[in-house]
Amino acid sequence: MVKKVKNVKKTKKIVIKKKSGKVVKKKRPVKTHKALKGQKALKIKRPKEKQLGKVDHFFGHLSVAAIKLTAPLKVGDIVHIKGHTTDFTQPVDSIQIEHESLAQATKGEDIGIKVKDKVREHDVVYLAAQEKMGG
């Protein structure tokens, strides 16, 4: 016969007193959500997006993001900008370097693009799939 010892603080271990008088410590079972009991975790396959760079600065009065590129980018590409509070997708209408418009930019360049929403420093810029045009 196994009895629980009363007045035991709730910790990660349960103290159980056996009939023989020995005190045994056992780990508490891990609690799981009722909906997940007996089910395997569902894995959702998402297409991997290629990282293009990171936001260095945001010019709020112009709505322009300064981006340090780690991969090439061209006008017409769809970018996905994601950060702690930022998450939107938009096409690239224009690329500028030192106030000169370009059709494409290469790896390692610092560029400016017009964005539709506020971005923050260290937000990551990804190349999105062509069909992924949404909020």
HELIX and SHEET records of a PDB file:
HELIX    1   1 LYS A   34  LEU A   36  5                                   3    
SHEET    1   A 3 VAL A   2  LYS A   4  0                                        
SHEET    2   A 3 LYS A  13  LYS A  18 -1                                        
SHEET    3   A 3 VAL A  23  LYS A  27 -1                                        
SHEET    1   B 6 ASP A  87  PRO A  91  0                                        
SHEET    2   B 6 ILE A  78  LYS A  82 -1                                        
SHEET    3   B 6 VAL A 124  LEU A 127 -1                                        
SHEET    4   B 6 LYS A  50  PHE A  59 -1                                        
SHEET    5   B 6 VAL A  64  LEU A  69 -1                                        
SHEET    6   B 6 ASP A 110  LYS A 114 -1                                        
SHEET    1   C 2 LEU A  73  LYS A  74  0                                        
SHEET    2   C 2 GLN A 104  ALA A 105 -1                                        
SHEET    1   D 2 ILE A  95  ILE A  97  0                                        
SHEET    2   D 2 GLU A 100  LEU A 102 -1                                        
END                                                                             
